[in-house]
Structure formats: structure tokens, C-alpha cells
Amino acid sequence: MPDNAARHPNLSHTVMTELVLPQHTNAYGTCFGGTILSWVDIAAGVCAGRHAGTTAVTVAFDDVHFILPIRLGDIVNISARVCHVGRTSMEIRVDVWRERYGGPREHANTAYVVFVAVDSDGKPVAVPPLIIDNDVDRGSFAESSERRVVRMTKAQRVGKTEA
């Protein structure tokens, strides 16, 4: 597939599974938020790199929501999916689910992470367009477009721009 050919989000969808161990927890037996964010960043980075076909670097975390605590011994499932692309940037939605052996999966966290695709010299490069062919993806794209406008406004205030 040519580097600039449009790609469906299913092609880069990434799933990771982690087990919460003692080194991941605080004094209350819950997983550190920073550990969860690290896992989110890894899953989102793999997803972004798959879509771009090259290295992608994190430029922003947006709308991070910790919904339920994740505890020692929980199985953590992390699902990352491209929901928007710009010229060189991609927004990845990451959902985190917790479960106990034999128990139900529960939605514990959602985050949106923005990446920029880069070449071997670290210079931004164009990313393939996103194929949007269903109502769920259209809704995600529309919502992410709104978040992008807010991010761009904030970035201009501090002198940074996202492609």
C-alpha cells in the first residue's frame, strides 16, 4: 500500500493487556495514574505508528478521564484507535478496561492522545487520510475535530502549533 493511501482505523487498532502487580500500586492498592498513562501512551504510540507507517511521537494528552480505580491483581485491557488525522498529526482514542478473573469487564479510563509522524531526522511527515465509513467513526471524527480546534487555540496562546 502506498504511504499516502487512505487507511481504515481497523488496520491500526491496537490492543494491549497488562496485569496490575505490586510495583504498579500505591499505598491504597490501586494502580498509579502514571502507570496507566504510560500504558495508554504505549498503546496509542503503536496505533499511531501503524497508521502513519513511521515513527510517531506524543505531542499532547487530551481529555483524560479516570472513571474507576484499577486495583492490584486486576487485568487491564487497553484499546487504541485512530479517530482523527491532520496533515502530520493523529488523535488516538484509548479506552482502558479492568477485570478480575471471572468477573465483568468495566470501563475504567478514556484518554485522547495526539501524535505527530516523524521521519528518521525527527521532522514531521504527512500521514495517510483516514477512511471513515460508519456512523461510529463519523461521530468520533466529528468529536475529535472539536477537540482539535480547542487544542489549536490553546497551542497558539503558548506559541506552539500542531500540524
N, C-alpha and C positions, 0 to 999 in steps of 0.2 A: 504494500500500500504506500503511495507517495506520502512524504512527510506532511504535506499540506491538505491531504484528503480529509474530509469531514469524518468524524468518528462518533459512534454511538456510546453513551455513557456506560452501557453494559460491558464494553470492551476493556474499560479501565477499572471497573468496580473492584474494590479490594476489601477482603475480609481477614481480620486477624483474631486470634484467640489467645488470651492470657489467663493465668491463674494468679490470684492475689496471694502473695506469700508474706511472711512476717516483715521482710525488709521493705515492703510496699506500704506498710500501715503506720498510722500514728498511735498515740497512747490510748485512743478510743477504739482501736481495732478496725478503723475504716481506712480505705486507701487514700493516700495523699493525692490531693488535686493535681499536683505537679506530675505525679506518676501517670495519672490518667491523661493529662495534656501531652505528655511525652508520647504515649501510645497513640493518641489522636494524631499528633504531628507525623509520626512514622507512617501510619496507615494512609493519611492524606498525602504524604510525600510520595509514597509508592503509586497511589492512584494518579496523582498529577504527572509523575514521570511517565507512567504508562500512556496517559492521554497525549502528552507532548512528544513522546518518543525521544526524550532527552532529559537531562538533569533538570530538576525544578527546585527552587529554593523558597522557603517560607518567608512571606513578607508581612502577613497580618493574621491574627486570630480575631474573629468577629463573632458576636452573639454566642458566647459560651454559656451554657446553662447546665448546672449540676442539679439534677432533678431528684435523684435518690442516692443514698450513700451506697458505696460498694465496700463490702466487708472482707475481712480475712477469710480465705477459702472460697470466695466467690469465683465463678468462671466469668470472664469478661469477654464479650464478643464486640468487635469494633468493625463497623461497616462504613466505607468511604466511597463517595460517588461524586463525579463532576456534575455541578449544576449550572455553571456559567463559564464562558470563556470570553476574554477580551482579545486584544491583539497579541499580547505576550503573557497575559495572566489568566489564571483559572481559579474559580471558587469551588472548594470541595466541601460537601456536607458530610459530616461524620456523626454517626449515631453510635452510642455505646449502650450495650445491654448487659445486665447482670443476671446470673442464675446460680442456683445451688444445684448440686447433683440431684436429679429427680424433681426439681422444682420448676416453676414457670420462669420464662424469660421476661424481664422487666426493663423498660426503657429507663436508663439512668442518666444519660448525658447527651446533649447535642452541641456541636460546635461547627462553625464555618471557618475554614482556613483558606487563605489566599496565597497562591504560589505564582512565581514568575519562572518561566522556562529560560534556561541559560545555555550558552554554548560552552566549549571547553575553556574559553577565556573568561567566563563569567558574564558575558554580555547577553542581554535579553534577546530572545529569538521568538519569532512568530509561532503560535500554536495552532493546531488544526481546529476548524469550526466544530461545533457540537451538533450532532443530529438530535433534534427534538421531535419525537413522533408520537407522543401520547400526552394525555391531559396531566398526568402527574409530573412529567418532566417539564411541560409548559408552565405549570404552576410554580415549580421550583425555579425555573429560569426567570419568571416574572418577579418572584420574591427576591432572588439574588440580584436582579437588576436594580431593585430599590436599595438593597444594602450597598451595592457598589456606588450609587450616587452619594449616599451618606459618607462612605469611606473616602471617596474622592474629595468631597467638600472638606472633611477633616484633614486629609493629607495636604491639601492646598494651603490650609492655615499654618501648617508646620513646615511647608516648603518641600514636601515630597510628593511624587506622583506615581500612580500605578498605571501601567500600560493598559 
